[in-house]
């Protein structure tokens, strides 16, 4: 799932923050806050309908840290 690039793994997702919130059972606001934190830590890089995961290992190590 995704395409390996020089930037990391690129995901072409056509999901809004609201779509993600609906899928995982939380609010759009929570998704926006958590994605912002993850972006500031270099775990994700997102632009319109394009998400890059620059470091899958670091992302996996952080799993569970972003619970409500």
C-alpha positions, 0 to 999 in steps of 0.5 A: 500500500503506497509508493516508495519515493525518495521522500518516503512512502507516498499514499494517494488518499482522497480522505478529508479529516472528517472522513478519517474521523468517521472511519476511526470513530473520533472528531475532525478536530482530534484528527486535525490536532493529531495529524498536526503533532505527527507532522511537527515530529516528522512522522507524516507530511501531508498536502492535499490528498497526498500523504508521505510517510518519511520514516515508517520505523519512527512512525511504528515506534510512536504507535500508541502515543497519540491516544485520546 
